[in-house]
């Protein structure tokens, strides 16, 4: 674990196992991924960013699990699912989706399918 990762998870150490599973799944499914750790988010990219991890809350405090992180990804359409907490269209045909993940078990085929689709969408952009 690099110092920038340790700093990112300094106040959220209990969420590290969720992140580790997400990272492993992304690296296993998407070729040539670069990971960049910033102050407020971790980004996954190939040519362009396609998935992000943060601690930005996308639910009211009473509705959040005790341990969580937010996974964000972009698609060309609004994905509809009860798991998606927020979906916005910041640009025409570019939808940003936020999913609050509360355990490593929530890094499942459905979520990874969305992230894999987001990677393909990102790679196809000009």
ABEGO torsion letter per residue (X at the ends): XBAAAAAAAAAAAAAAAAAAAAAAAAAAABBGBBBBBBAABBBBBBABBABBBBABBABBAAABBABBBBBBBBBABBBBBAABABBBBABBGBBBBBBBBABAAABBAAAAAAAAAAAAAAAABX
